[in-house]
Amino acid sequence: MESAKKIEALEQPTAVPALAEVPTVNPTPLPVVTEVKAPKEERTGIVYINTSKNNTMIHITDLAGNTISRITGGMVTKHSRLKADPTIAMFVAKKAAERAKDLGFTSLYVRMRARTGSERGIGPGAHAAVKSFDKEGFKILNIVDTSRVARGGPKKKGGKRGRRV
């Protein structure tokens, strides 16, 4: 008898609660915990890039003029013919940038300079050096050509008709 009651109870359909009766989960999202980072102090420096047809020199200072790093092409390569090469200028800039990054510099003013009276203008390594500083993550604020321009000046050696060979 008891087994017959159990079978009948199993055969009877059980009531399914309506959707309104199902308890809903609170839809409010959990609060997101974020750490508030203090803004990094931006330090600005000045990069002096002095290029000629024979060498590339990079000198980084802070705004007060204190030297941070000074690297030349001769410090990177042993071959004197390669000192002015754009590839070597890239390595010079990378080496100078490492020191500036360690001290927390984030943005730079760039001053490029060629030899006074140079007919060719800035040497081949200057643009490669600026691009390298940009790739290293520095914010380039300004690029200025500070080459001196000859305005007549003293008379050149050689007399009125020049040097006769």
C-alpha positions in Angstrom: 0.0 0.0 0.0 2.7 2.4 0.9 4.5 1.6 -2.3 1.3 2.3 -4.3 1.1 5.8 -2.6 4.7 6.5 -3.5 4.1 5.5 -7.1 1.0 7.8 -7.3 3.0 10.6 -5.7 5.7 10.2 -8.3 3.2 10.2 -11.2 1.5 13.4 -10.1 2.9 16.4 -11.8 4.7 18.8 -9.5 3.9 22.4 -9.6 6.5 24.6 -11.3 6.8 28.0 -9.7 6.0 30.9 -12.0 8.8 33.2 -13.1 7.5 35.9 -10.8 7.9 33.7 -7.8 11.5 32.8 -8.5 13.7 34.9 -6.3 15.9 37.3 -8.4 19.5 38.1 -7.7 20.2 41.7 -6.8 21.4 43.3 -10.2 23.7 45.9 -8.6 27.3 45.2 -9.5 29.9 44.7 -6.9 32.1 47.8 -6.2 35.3 47.7 -8.2 38.3 48.4 -6.0 40.9 50.5 -7.9 44.2 51.8 -6.6 44.6 55.5 -7.2 48.1 56.0 -8.5 49.8 59.3 -7.8 50.6 61.1 -11.1 54.2 60.7 -12.0 56.3 63.8 -11.8 57.3 64.9 -15.3 60.9 65.8 -15.6 62.0 67.8 -18.6 65.5 67.9 -20.1 67.3 69.5 -23.0 69.1 67.4 -25.6 72.0 69.1 -27.5 72.8 67.1 -30.6 75.9 68.3 -32.3 76.6 66.7 -35.6 79.2 67.1 -38.2 80.3 65.0 -41.2 82.7 63.2 -38.9 81.0 62.6 -35.5 77.7 62.8 -33.5 77.7 64.2 -30.0 74.7 64.0 -27.7 74.6 66.0 -24.4 71.5 65.8 -22.1 71.0 68.3 -19.4 68.2 69.3 -17.0 66.6 72.7 -17.4 69.1 74.2 -15.0 72.0 73.0 -17.2 73.4 70.2 -15.1 74.8 67.4 -17.2 72.8 64.2 -17.2 74.6 62.3 -19.9 77.2 63.0 -22.6 77.9 60.4 -25.3 79.7 60.6 -28.6 80.0 58.4 -31.6 83.6 57.5 -30.7 82.3 56.0 -27.4 80.1 53.6 -29.2 82.2 52.4 -32.2 85.9 51.8 -32.7 85.8 52.7 -36.4 86.4 56.4 -36.9 84.7 56.3 -40.3 81.4 55.2 -38.7 81.2 57.8 -36.0 78.8 60.0 -38.0 76.7 57.2 -39.3 73.0 57.3 -38.6 73.0 53.8 -37.2 75.7 54.7 -34.7 73.8 57.9 -33.9 70.9 55.7 -33.0 73.0 53.7 -30.6 74.4 56.9 -29.1 70.9 58.3 -28.5 69.8 55.0 -27.0 72.8 55.0 -24.6 72.2 58.6 -23.5 68.4 57.9 -23.1 69.0 55.0 -20.7 70.7 57.3 -18.2 68.0 60.0 -18.6 65.2 57.4 -18.1 66.9 56.1 -14.9 66.7 59.6 -13.5 63.0 60.0 -14.4 63.1 62.2 -17.4 59.9 61.9 -19.5 60.0 64.9 -22.0 62.8 66.6 -23.9 63.6 69.8 -25.8 65.9 69.0 -28.7 68.5 71.5 -30.0 70.4 70.3 -33.1 73.5 72.1 -34.1 75.9 71.8 -37.1 79.3 73.3 -37.6 79.4 77.1 -38.2 79.5 77.9 -41.9 78.8 74.3 -42.9 77.4 74.2 -46.4 75.8 70.8 -45.9 73.9 71.7 -42.7 73.2 69.2 -40.0 75.1 66.0 -40.2 73.6 62.6 -41.1 73.1 61.4 -37.5 70.9 64.1 -36.1 67.5 63.0 -37.5 68.2 59.3 -36.5 69.0 60.4 -33.0 65.8 62.4 -32.6 63.8 59.4 -33.9 65.6 57.2 -31.5 64.6 59.4 -28.5 61.0 59.2 -29.7 61.1 55.4 -29.9 62.6 55.3 -26.4 59.4 56.8 -25.1 60.4 60.4 -24.5 57.9 63.2 -25.3 59.6 65.5 -27.8 58.4 69.0 -26.9 60.4 71.1 -29.4 63.0 70.7 -32.0 65.2 73.7 -32.8 68.2 74.1 -35.2 70.7 76.3 -33.3 73.4 76.2 -36.0 75.4 79.4 -36.1 75.3 81.3 -39.4 78.3 83.1 -40.7 77.6 86.7 -41.6 80.7 87.8 -43.5 83.2 87.6 -40.7 86.9 87.7 -41.1 88.5 87.4 -44.5 89.3 83.8 -45.5 92.9 82.7 -46.0 94.3 82.7 -49.5 94.3 86.3 -50.8 92.2 88.0 -53.4 92.4 85.3 -56.1 92.3 82.3 -53.6 94.8 79.5 -53.2 96.5 78.7 -56.5 97.4 75.0 -56.9 
